[in-house]
Amino acid sequence: MSTQDATPYRGSPVVIPSHLVPWLRAAADYELELACDAGGEWSPEIRDRVLTAAWSIGAIEAGVITSFMIDHLTTRALQRTDAPPWPSGLPEPDARRVEHDLVSELLALRDEARWPYGRPRLG
């Protein structure tokens, strides 16, 4: 993964490229939306989900996101293709290439968050 225009986040050995930070933020915003739309009676479980989602937004803004949160939010970002918006005005083949590259970078970031010191050796 390229480290050009990247931000090393405290609390994690993972370096997040600047253009992926909005994707993680959008995923965190969606997590908060889901937590708040739980419906029903207020419960400690709902409160914990809301607090965790709000904390993740603050952690992204403060640059203190952990590897666990990067893993979780990249997974959520990969499930959502509607935010941030895909590049507009590109011919379809170029737009598909940009989309493919972005998904590849999100997957690489998630893998790096899961194994920040390299994959464990088996055997």
Secondary structure as GFF3:
##gff-version 3
##sequence-region A 1 123
A	DSSP	beta_strand	6	8	.	.	.	ID=ss1
A	DSSP	beta_strand	15	17	.	.	.	ID=ss2
A	DSSP	three_ten_helix	18	20	.	.	.	ID=ss3
A	DSSP	alpha_helix	21	36	.	.	.	ID=ss4
A	DSSP	alpha_helix	44	62	.	.	.	ID=ss5
A	DSSP	alpha_helix	67	79	.	.	.	ID=ss6
A	DSSP	alpha_helix	92	114	.	.	.	ID=ss7
###
